[in-house]
């Protein structure tokens, strides 16, 4: 056994201890929350309402957790498609073949299921577009088990 004190080893040990403690606390919080907690992904309010319609950035809007990318695509004059695409391996594991509730503000909620490629297409007609609030876009997982 080495009786010398190395500050680098002490710092490494303290970082490991901090990560282990934070992980244990997070797991405990998840266990206590149980069924009451539903994972919800929110999106930054980067969609802007123009004089007549919503404008999205060309690259889309990334969710706060970085797992889903939202794009608003035009499908003719009357309908638009909100495309949600899971990002990366973690996003695919979290969303592929999972049921979700898409909330566009308080007035519009749509249920859907991501496909095996982690993609969900939500068709919005003229009525839905008038009620939708894209600046308050949220996705809630409905089934907690994959």
BELWORA-V492977 format. One record per backbone hydrogen bond with DSSP energy under -1.0 kcal/mol. NH is the residue of the N-H (numbers start at 0). CO is the residue of the C=O. E is the energy in kcal/mol with one decimal. If there is no record, write none. Layout:
BEGIN
NH:CO:E  NH:CO:E
END
This chain:
BEGIN
9:5:-1.9  10:6:-2.4  11:7:-2.3  12:8:-2.4  13:9:-2.4  14:10:-2.2  15:11:-2.3  16:12:-2.5  17:13:-2.3  18:14:-2.5  19:15:-2.4  20:16:-2.3  21:17:-2.6  22:18:-2.4  23:19:-2.3  24:20:-2.3  25:21:-2.3  26:22:-2.6  27:23:-2.2  28:24:-2.3  29:25:-2.2  30:26:-2.4  31:27:-2.3  32:28:-1.7  33:29:-1.7  35:32:-1.4  40:138:-3.1  42:136:-1.7  45:43:-2.6  47:54:-2.2  49:52:-2.9  54:47:-2.9  59:56:-1.5  60:69:-2.7  62:67:-2.9  63:41:-3.6  65:62:-1.4  68:84:-2.7  69:60:-3.1  70:82:-2.4  72:80:-3.2  74:78:-1.8  79:123:-2.3  80:72:-2.9  81:121:-3.0  82:70:-3.2  83:119:-3.0  84:68:-2.6  85:117:-3.5  86:66:-3.0  90:86:-1.4  91:87:-2.2  92:88:-2.5  93:89:-2.0  94:90:-2.3  95:91:-2.2  96:114:-1.1  97:94:-1.8  99:111:-3.0  100:139:-2.3  101:109:-3.6  102:137:-2.8  103:107:-2.8  104:135:-1.8  109:101:-2.8  111:99:-2.4  113:97:-2.2  114:118:-2.6  117:114:-2.0  119:83:-2.5  121:81:-2.5  123:79:-3.5  128:124:-2.3  129:125:-1.5  130:126:-1.3  131:127:-1.8  135:132:-1.9  137:102:-2.2  138:40:-2.5  139:100:-2.3  140:38:-2.2  141:98:-2.8
END
